[in-house]
Amino acid sequence: MSRKNYLFTSESVSEGHPDKVSDCVSDAIVDLFLAAEPEARVAVETLTTTNRVVLAGEVRGPSTINADVMEEAARRVVKEIGYEQEGFHWRNMSVEVHVHEQSADIAMGVDSGDDKDEGAGDQGIMFGYATNETDALMPAPIHYSHKILKSLAAARHGGVTELGPDSKSQVTLKYEDGVPVGATSVVVSTQHGDGVSQERVREIVLEHIESNLPEGWMCPEDGLYINPTGNFVIGGPDGDAGLTGRKIIVDTYGGAAPHGGGAFSGKDPTKVDRSAAYASRYLAKNVVAAGLASRCTIQLAYAIGVSHPLSLYVDFHNTGNVDPVKLEKVLHEIMNLSPRGIREHLNLNQPIYERTAAYGHFGRTPEEDGGFSWEKLDLVDSLRSHF
């Protein structure tokens, strides 16, 4: 039997965290290619360190997206994040581009599936999750960790010049009878300008914590940690190297659900690491929104070159109102879970990925241009009609 009373913690990192700078640059490259050619193939990794950005990977797309264009995109991303520091500046940093054509062996497997349809771009397992403990149907600890940092970032972009781009948050919530009831501790570390006092940093940050937690959820004073190590002037890639794909738990459910291990950023949607993880979240979210369960985990599995999923598994965590075996069959009926079927259903062959790279790929609001389409609740009526 699962525990009902416990503490659970999740963290988030801002777009200025070195790993997130890398994710943002990689997804900007994905968007470049998809904007020029919706069927382009992209797998690009980014390394960031002191005044240096290195791109490496494989692509198949228009030759107009060359090294100069990719370098320009990297500089734009770093500028928009806000890095104009001695150790990391969008204008002065070195940008190296080591991106080449996609392997012919991989292309053959993806383009020719076993039933004359497109095959998966790789083997792997992907998980989706939803819970009714927040309006976004996301686990509360990661939801509020993201909200605090997004609020701080909006303030910084809006003119709060004392703060720097690099920040992290961590929220510990108390659960009673399986329901979150309040925070027992909150940790926020944020980069700041030289000469800005920790008292001023604390004043700014505290406002954004209090305004983004539900009323009555604020942690006690001895559970509040703002810049607990003190000075945080040197940050971002100048403080630590960053790599694409190193924040996969931040990107998903904050550790509250399983993870298949594959990162999202830098990959076009033929890669099931990305598209099938989006599809499994989409299905799980609609299941919970339809009232079929309070919590739902869905696993999908694929093999490279094979166009259909090898398995689909549903777990309600003892909160379900329907037979999960029947639901597994229904999910196959209401959505084509081949790689191409997912992309067409969710309209994923669009330049919509740079915006996903920070503050989570899930729990976001669907956008008119197709961004975050996997957060739509358009399967609710269909699901209900089967039960």
Kinemage of the C-alpha trace (Angstrom):
@kinemage 1
@onewidth
@group {chain A} dominant
@subgroup {mainchain}
@vectorlist {calphas} color= white
{ca met a 1} P 0.000 0.000 0.000
{ca ser a 2} L 1.355 3.432 -0.935
{ca arg a 3} L 2.136 5.908 1.840
{ca lys a 4} L -0.377 8.622 2.619
{ca asn a 5} L 1.654 10.903 4.897
{ca tyr a 6} L 5.113 11.986 3.761
{ca leu a 7} L 7.361 14.799 2.526
{ca phe a 8} L 8.294 15.057 -1.152
{ca thr a 9} L 10.756 17.426 -2.843
{ca ser a 10} L 11.287 18.580 -6.421
{ca glu a 11} L 13.646 21.123 -7.958
{ca ser a 12} L 13.616 23.446 -10.947
{ca val a 13} L 16.308 25.484 -12.688
{ca ser a 14} L 15.989 28.687 -14.701
{ca glu a 15} L 16.766 29.304 -18.367
{ca gly a 16} L 20.078 30.795 -17.226
{ca his a 17} L 21.276 27.575 -15.584
{ca pro a 18} L 24.170 26.252 -17.706
{ca asp a 19} L 22.359 23.018 -18.594
{ca lys a 20} L 19.259 24.977 -19.563
{ca val a 21} L 21.274 27.390 -21.715
{ca ser a 22} L 22.443 24.271 -23.550
{ca asp a 23} L 18.891 22.929 -23.862
{ca cys a 24} L 17.621 26.271 -25.164
{ca val a 25} L 20.344 26.480 -27.811
{ca ser a 26} L 19.762 22.879 -28.925
{ca asp a 27} L 16.020 23.443 -29.270
{ca ala a 28} L 16.615 26.681 -31.148
{ca ile a 29} L 18.525 24.619 -33.720
{ca val a 30} L 15.612 22.139 -33.917
{ca asp a 31} L 13.259 25.048 -34.597
{ca leu a 32} L 15.538 26.430 -37.318
{ca phe a 33} L 15.375 23.188 -39.245
{ca leu a 34} L 11.666 22.520 -38.740
{ca ala a 35} L 10.766 26.068 -39.800
{ca ala a 36} L 12.638 25.508 -43.059
{ca glu a 37} L 11.622 21.879 -43.602
{ca pro a 38} L 8.970 20.216 -41.400
{ca glu a 39} L 10.354 16.719 -42.104
{ca ala a 40} L 13.943 17.656 -41.188
{ca arg a 41} L 15.914 15.377 -38.881
{ca val a 42} L 17.853 16.950 -36.010
{ca ala a 43} L 19.877 15.585 -33.109
{ca val a 44} L 22.073 18.375 -31.757
{ca glu a 45} L 23.855 18.587 -28.404
{ca thr a 46} L 25.262 21.765 -26.878
{ca leu a 47} L 28.131 22.306 -24.441
{ca thr a 48} L 28.445 25.625 -22.658
{ca thr a 49} L 31.360 26.808 -20.551
{ca thr a 50} L 33.275 30.028 -19.890
{ca asn a 51} L 32.725 32.214 -22.977
{ca arg a 52} L 32.324 29.162 -25.214
{ca val a 53} L 29.454 27.297 -26.852
{ca val a 54} L 30.038 24.067 -28.771
{ca leu a 55} L 27.391 22.438 -30.988
{ca ala a 56} L 27.699 18.834 -32.146
{ca gly a 57} L 25.285 16.421 -33.756
{ca glu a 58} L 23.600 15.061 -36.846
{ca val a 59} L 21.021 16.641 -39.126
{ca arg a 60} L 19.200 16.034 -42.374
{ca gly a 61} L 17.659 19.179 -43.780
{ca pro a 62} L 18.171 22.215 -45.988
{ca ser a 63} L 21.751 23.311 -46.647
{ca thr a 64} L 20.694 26.888 -45.948
{ca ile a 65} L 20.853 26.037 -42.225
{ca asn a 66} L 24.634 26.120 -42.103
{ca ala a 67} L 27.213 26.736 -39.392
{ca asp a 68} L 26.838 30.516 -39.629
{ca val a 69} L 23.068 30.327 -39.180
{ca met a 70} L 23.422 27.978 -36.199
{ca glu a 71} L 26.020 30.262 -34.623
{ca glu a 72} L 23.712 33.234 -35.032
{ca ala a 73} L 20.908 31.301 -33.324
{ca ala a 74} L 23.172 30.385 -30.394
{ca arg a 75} L 24.156 34.015 -29.885
{ca arg a 76} L 20.536 35.144 -30.058
{ca val a 77} L 19.473 32.604 -27.417
{ca val a 78} L 22.249 33.620 -25.020
{ca lys a 79} L 21.418 37.291 -25.542
{ca glu a 80} L 17.710 36.750 -24.880
{ca ile a 81} L 18.461 34.784 -21.718
{ca gly a 82} L 20.422 37.813 -20.555
{ca tyr a 83} L 24.104 36.916 -20.496
{ca glu a 84} L 26.300 39.976 -20.964
{ca gln a 85} L 28.925 39.105 -18.369
{ca glu a 86} L 32.686 39.058 -18.559
{ca gly a 87} L 32.818 35.270 -18.343
{ca phe a 88} L 29.876 34.605 -20.663
{ca his a 89} L 28.720 37.202 -23.191
{ca trp a 90} L 26.584 36.559 -26.247
{ca arg a 91} L 28.728 38.821 -28.397
{ca asn a 92} L 32.206 37.785 -27.250
{ca met a 93} L 31.801 34.046 -26.692
{ca ser a 94} L 33.391 31.531 -29.030
{ca val a 95} L 30.851 29.388 -30.933
{ca glu a 96} L 32.019 26.131 -32.512
{ca val a 97} L 29.698 24.149 -34.793
{ca his a 98} L 30.465 20.461 -35.323
{ca val a 99} L 27.210 19.323 -36.941
{ca his a 100} L 27.166 16.816 -39.809
{ca glu a 101} L 24.766 14.751 -41.917
{ca gln a 102} L 22.667 12.065 -40.242
{ca ser a 103} L 23.938 8.481 -40.426
{ca ala a 104} L 22.593 6.627 -43.460
{ca asp a 105} L 21.994 3.554 -41.264
{ca ile a 106} L 19.778 5.518 -38.872
{ca ala a 107} L 17.949 7.196 -41.755
{ca met a 108} L 17.207 3.796 -43.319
{ca gly a 109} L 15.696 2.453 -40.089
{ca val a 110} L 13.566 5.517 -39.478
{ca asp a 111} L 12.286 5.917 -43.033
{ca ser a 112} L 11.354 2.280 -43.657
{ca gly a 113} L 9.360 0.705 -40.860
{ca asp a 114} L 8.329 -2.929 -40.826
{ca asp a 115} L 4.852 -2.152 -42.231
{ca lys a 116} L 5.953 0.364 -44.852
{ca asp a 117} L 5.384 3.153 -42.399
{ca glu a 118} L 7.996 5.268 -40.681
{ca gly a 119} L 9.897 3.456 -37.933
{ca ala a 120} L 10.886 4.801 -34.530
{ca gly a 121} L 14.140 6.731 -34.489
{ca asp a 122} L 15.508 4.614 -31.655
{ca gln a 123} L 14.554 2.003 -29.124
{ca gly a 124} L 13.466 3.107 -25.680
{ca ile a 125} L 10.789 3.469 -23.039
{ca met a 126} L 8.823 6.630 -22.349
{ca phe a 127} L 6.553 7.543 -19.437
{ca gly a 128} L 3.704 9.989 -19.086
{ca tyr a 129} L 2.068 11.014 -15.827
{ca ala a 130} L -0.783 13.122 -14.531
{ca thr a 131} L -2.272 13.777 -11.106
{ca asn a 132} L -5.207 15.884 -9.975
{ca glu a 133} L -3.274 17.519 -7.120
{ca thr a 134} L -2.873 20.755 -9.180
{ca asp a 135} L -5.007 22.486 -11.813
{ca ala a 136} L -2.277 21.745 -14.355
{ca leu a 137} L -2.613 18.026 -13.473
{ca met a 138} L 1.038 18.037 -12.443
{ca pro a 139} L 2.736 16.980 -9.197
{ca ala a 140} L 2.636 19.961 -6.853
{ca pro a 141} L 6.347 20.103 -5.849
{ca ile a 142} L 7.650 20.521 -9.421
{ca his a 143} L 4.705 22.739 -10.358
{ca tyr a 144} L 5.493 25.291 -7.674
{ca ser a 145} L 9.245 25.030 -8.140
{ca his a 146} L 8.733 26.062 -11.775
{ca lys a 147} L 6.309 28.849 -10.863
{ca ile a 148} L 8.750 30.514 -8.476
{ca leu a 149} L 11.560 30.596 -11.047
{ca lys a 150} L 9.324 31.693 -13.918
{ca ser a 151} L 8.138 34.566 -11.750
{ca leu a 152} L 11.700 35.574 -10.890
{ca ala a 153} L 12.697 35.402 -14.561
{ca ala a 154} L 9.745 37.586 -15.563
{ca ala a 155} L 10.800 40.143 -12.964
{ca arg a 156} L 14.383 40.089 -14.228
{ca his a 157} L 13.320 40.523 -17.844
{ca gly a 158} L 10.942 43.241 -16.686
{ca gly a 159} L 13.695 45.369 -15.195
{ca val a 160} L 14.813 43.939 -11.848
{ca thr a 161} L 18.477 44.391 -12.708
{ca glu a 162} L 19.842 43.134 -9.380
{ca leu a 163} L 19.228 39.519 -10.413
{ca gly a 164} L 21.274 37.401 -12.820
{ca pro a 165} L 20.005 34.727 -15.214
{ca asp a 166} L 21.155 31.635 -13.262
{ca ser a 167} L 18.845 30.353 -10.521
{ca lys a 168} L 17.544 27.173 -8.901
{ca ser a 169} L 14.583 26.359 -6.696
{ca gln a 170} L 13.565 23.421 -4.555
{ca val a 171} L 10.211 22.912 -2.867
{ca thr a 172} L 9.438 20.315 -0.192
{ca leu a 173} L 5.742 19.681 0.394
{ca lys a 174} L 3.958 17.866 3.180
{ca tyr a 175} L 1.361 15.308 2.107
{ca glu a 176} L -1.459 14.258 4.408
{ca asp a 177} L -3.685 11.392 3.326
{ca gly a 178} L -1.998 11.607 -0.076
{ca val a 179} L -2.824 15.288 -0.608
{ca pro a 180} L -0.292 18.174 -0.503
{ca val a 181} L -1.162 20.617 2.281
{ca gly a 182} L 1.806 22.985 2.510
{ca ala a 183} L 5.525 23.568 2.205
{ca thr a 184} L 7.949 22.523 4.916
{ca ser a 185} L 10.965 24.046 3.152
{ca val a 186} L 11.777 26.166 0.107
{ca val a 187} L 15.245 26.709 -1.325
{ca val a 188} L 16.033 29.379 -3.915
{ca ser a 189} L 19.517 30.281 -5.100
{ca thr a 190} L 19.806 33.096 -7.591
{ca gln a 191} L 22.666 34.839 -9.296
{ca his a 192} L 22.851 38.551 -8.566
{ca gly a 193} L 24.880 41.598 -9.466
{ca asp a 194} L 28.159 42.395 -7.781
{ca gly a 195} L 27.499 44.582 -4.772
{ca val a 196} L 23.871 43.552 -4.327
{ca ser a 197} L 23.390 42.621 -0.678
{ca gln a 198} L 21.977 39.275 0.401
{ca glu a 199} L 19.310 41.206 2.282
{ca arg a 200} L 18.135 42.729 -1.001
{ca val a 201} L 18.266 39.346 -2.744
{ca arg a 202} L 16.194 37.850 0.055
{ca glu a 203} L 13.633 40.659 -0.179
{ca ile a 204} L 13.171 40.120 -3.933
{ca val a 205} L 13.041 36.348 -3.784
{ca leu a 206} L 10.720 36.115 -0.776
{ca glu a 207} L 8.044 38.095 -2.603
{ca his a 208} L 8.102 35.604 -5.490
{ca ile a 209} L 7.950 32.582 -3.208
{ca glu a 210} L 4.999 33.902 -1.210
{ca ser a 211} L 3.057 35.001 -4.292
{ca asn a 212} L 3.453 31.665 -6.088
{ca leu a 213} L 2.583 29.230 -3.307
{ca pro a 214} L -1.103 28.696 -2.470
{ca glu a 215} L -2.441 30.699 0.445
{ca gly a 216} L -1.391 29.169 3.743
{ca trp a 217} L 1.311 26.995 2.182
{ca met a 218} L 4.359 29.125 3.043
{ca cys a 219} L 7.040 27.212 4.900
{ca pro a 220} L 8.191 28.204 8.385
{ca glu a 221} L 11.076 30.655 8.666
{ca asp a 222} L 13.553 27.942 9.615
{ca gly a 223} L 12.649 26.057 6.426
{ca leu a 224} L 13.375 29.000 4.126
{ca tyr a 225} L 16.773 29.026 2.407
{ca ile a 226} L 17.582 31.900 0.041
{ca asn a 227} L 21.114 31.864 -1.364
{ca pro a 228} L 22.185 29.635 1.530
{ca thr a 229} L 25.854 29.663 0.433
{ca gly a 230} L 25.943 33.469 0.313
{ca asn a 231} L 27.439 35.340 -2.647
{ca phe a 232} L 26.314 34.141 -6.103
{ca val a 233} L 27.785 36.609 -8.603
{ca ile a 234} L 29.622 34.195 -10.898
{ca gly a 235} L 27.029 31.898 -12.396
{ca gly a 236} L 25.806 30.308 -15.580
{ca pro a 237} L 28.309 28.621 -17.913
{ca asp a 238} L 31.127 30.697 -16.416
{ca gly a 239} L 30.506 29.031 -13.062
{ca asp a 240} L 29.755 25.486 -14.271
{ca ala a 241} L 29.795 23.776 -17.640
{ca gly a 242} L 26.398 22.980 -19.130
{ca leu a 243} L 25.229 20.114 -21.342
{ca thr a 244} L 22.038 19.356 -23.234
{ca gly a 245} L 19.849 16.736 -21.583
{ca arg a 246} L 21.144 16.844 -18.022
{ca lys a 247} L 17.907 18.062 -16.435
{ca ile a 248} L 15.464 15.356 -17.495
{ca ile a 249} L 13.726 15.182 -14.105
{ca val a 250} L 13.303 18.966 -14.022
{ca asp a 251} L 11.892 18.709 -17.560
{ca thr a 252} L 9.245 16.162 -16.566
{ca tyr a 253} L 7.655 15.361 -13.182
{ca gly a 254} L 10.247 16.287 -10.597
{ca gly a 255} L 10.855 12.663 -9.631
{ca ala a 256} L 7.206 11.973 -8.792
{ca ala a 257} L 6.878 9.556 -11.729
{ca pro a 258} L 9.169 7.140 -13.604
{ca his a 259} L 11.403 8.380 -16.413
{ca gly a 260} L 12.558 6.354 -19.401
{ca gly a 261} L 15.955 8.092 -19.416
{ca gly a 262} L 15.840 9.904 -22.744
{ca ala a 263} L 16.236 13.672 -22.933
{ca phe a 264} L 14.007 15.851 -25.124
{ca ser a 265} L 15.929 18.951 -26.149
{ca gly a 266} L 17.876 18.984 -29.396
{ca lys a 267} L 15.753 16.224 -30.950
{ca asp a 268} L 13.225 16.527 -33.751
{ca pro a 269} L 9.870 14.819 -33.122
{ca thr a 270} L 10.711 11.663 -35.089
{ca lys a 271} L 12.744 10.781 -32.005
{ca val a 272} L 10.346 8.889 -29.760
{ca asp a 273} L 12.337 10.001 -26.718
{ca arg a 274} L 10.554 13.269 -27.295
{ca ser a 275} L 7.332 12.594 -29.212
{ca ala a 276} L 6.260 9.447 -27.346
{ca ala a 277} L 6.963 11.090 -23.983
{ca tyr a 278} L 4.687 13.914 -25.095
{ca ala a 279} L 2.061 11.414 -26.256
{ca ser a 280} L 2.141 9.471 -22.993
{ca arg a 281} L 1.699 12.693 -20.989
{ca tyr a 282} L -1.162 13.687 -23.311
{ca leu a 283} L -2.952 10.394 -22.753
{ca ala a 284} L -2.353 10.345 -18.984
{ca lys a 285} L -3.549 13.925 -18.610
{ca asn a 286} L -6.746 13.230 -20.527
{ca val a 287} L -7.374 10.080 -18.472
{ca val a 288} L -7.186 12.056 -15.222
{ca ala a 289} L -9.184 14.983 -16.634
{ca ala a 290} L -11.875 12.511 -17.703
{ca gly a 291} L -12.206 11.342 -14.093
{ca leu a 292} L -11.082 7.793 -14.825
{ca ala a 293} L -8.375 8.037 -12.123
{ca ser a 294} L -6.833 10.566 -9.748
{ca arg a 295} L -3.326 9.554 -10.834
{ca cys a 296} L -2.182 7.866 -14.007
{ca thr a 297} L 1.164 6.632 -15.316
{ca ile a 298} L 1.465 5.440 -18.905
{ca gln a 299} L 4.487 3.673 -20.373
{ca leu a 300} L 5.209 3.248 -24.084
{ca ala a 301} L 8.064 1.194 -25.582
{ca tyr a 302} L 9.555 1.285 -29.094
{ca ala a 303} L 12.218 -0.390 -31.228
{ca ile a 304} L 14.290 1.398 -33.867
{ca gly a 305} L 12.817 1.004 -37.310
{ca val a 306} L 9.529 -0.458 -35.977
{ca ser a 307} L 6.499 1.732 -36.513
{ca his a 308} L 4.202 0.491 -33.746
{ca pro a 309} L 4.771 0.583 -29.972
{ca leu a 310} L 5.926 -2.711 -28.507
{ca ser a 311} L 3.868 -2.170 -25.378
{ca leu a 312} L 1.478 0.224 -23.663
{ca tyr a 313} L 1.059 -0.006 -19.872
{ca val a 314} L -1.332 1.874 -17.594
{ca asp a 315} L -0.985 2.238 -13.801
{ca phe a 316} L -3.646 4.069 -11.760
{ca his a 317} L -1.759 3.827 -8.434
{ca asn a 318} L -4.907 2.419 -6.773
{ca thr a 319} L -6.953 5.492 -7.761
{ca gly a 320} L -8.704 4.172 -10.883
{ca asn a 321} L -12.418 3.925 -11.568
{ca val a 322} L -12.143 1.692 -14.669
{ca asp a 323} L -10.331 -1.450 -15.783
{ca pro a 324} L -6.776 -0.483 -16.835
{ca val a 325} L -6.587 -3.421 -19.246
{ca lys a 326} L -9.643 -2.138 -21.082
{ca leu a 327} L -8.201 1.380 -21.053
{ca glu a 328} L -4.994 0.139 -22.700
{ca lys a 329} L -7.084 -1.180 -25.608
{ca val a 330} L -9.101 2.032 -25.785
{ca leu a 331} L -5.992 4.206 -25.949
{ca his a 332} L -4.792 2.264 -28.986
{ca glu a 333} L -8.190 2.895 -30.601
{ca ile a 334} L -8.395 6.634 -30.024
{ca met a 335} L -4.798 7.531 -30.972
{ca asn a 336} L -2.371 6.175 -33.546
{ca leu a 337} L 0.783 5.674 -31.460
{ca ser a 338} L 3.171 5.114 -34.347
{ca pro a 339} L 5.865 7.820 -34.535
{ca arg a 340} L 4.133 9.417 -37.531
{ca gly a 341} L 0.708 9.011 -35.943
{ca ile a 342} L 1.864 10.863 -32.827
{ca arg a 343} L 3.409 13.673 -34.847
{ca glu a 344} L 0.309 14.122 -36.958
{ca his a 345} L -2.132 13.906 -34.043
{ca leu a 346} L -0.214 16.466 -31.977
{ca asn a 347} L 1.020 18.458 -35.004
{ca leu a 348} L 4.629 18.247 -33.839
{ca asn a 349} L 6.458 19.053 -37.099
{ca gln a 350} L 6.592 22.741 -36.240
{ca pro a 351} L 9.169 25.143 -34.752
{ca ile a 352} L 7.653 25.004 -31.242
{ca tyr a 353} L 10.479 23.590 -29.158
{ca glu a 354} L 12.744 26.395 -27.935
{ca arg a 355} L 9.930 27.555 -25.643
{ca thr a 356} L 9.797 24.113 -24.016
{ca ala a 357} L 13.443 24.062 -22.947
{ca ala a 358} L 13.019 25.834 -19.590
{ca tyr a 359} L 10.405 25.515 -16.810
{ca gly a 360} L 9.173 22.078 -17.823
{ca his a 361} L 7.736 20.439 -20.923
{ca phe a 362} L 4.536 19.542 -19.070
{ca gly a 363} L 1.932 21.440 -17.107
{ca arg a 364} L 2.020 24.273 -19.638
{ca thr a 365} L -0.851 25.968 -21.488
{ca pro a 366} L -1.572 24.888 -25.095
{ca glu a 367} L -0.828 27.738 -27.499
{ca glu a 368} L -2.640 28.864 -30.631
{ca asp a 369} L 0.304 28.126 -32.924
{ca gly a 370} L 0.488 24.497 -31.744
{ca gly a 371} L 2.924 24.897 -28.890
{ca phe a 372} L 2.358 22.446 -26.017
{ca ser a 373} L -0.308 20.612 -28.019
{ca trp a 374} L 0.253 17.578 -25.778
{ca glu a 375} L -1.353 19.537 -22.929
{ca lys a 376} L -4.744 19.687 -24.676
{ca leu a 377} L -7.749 17.946 -23.123
{ca asp a 378} L -9.520 17.067 -26.349
{ca leu a 379} L -9.764 13.314 -25.653
{ca val a 380} L -11.860 13.628 -22.490
{ca asp a 381} L -15.254 13.085 -24.116
{ca ser a 382} L -13.997 10.181 -26.215
{ca leu a 383} L -12.506 8.470 -23.166
{ca arg a 384} L -15.671 8.887 -21.136
{ca ser a 385} L -17.767 7.445 -23.960
{ca his a 386} L -15.911 4.118 -23.716
{ca phe a 387} L -16.772 3.566 -20.024
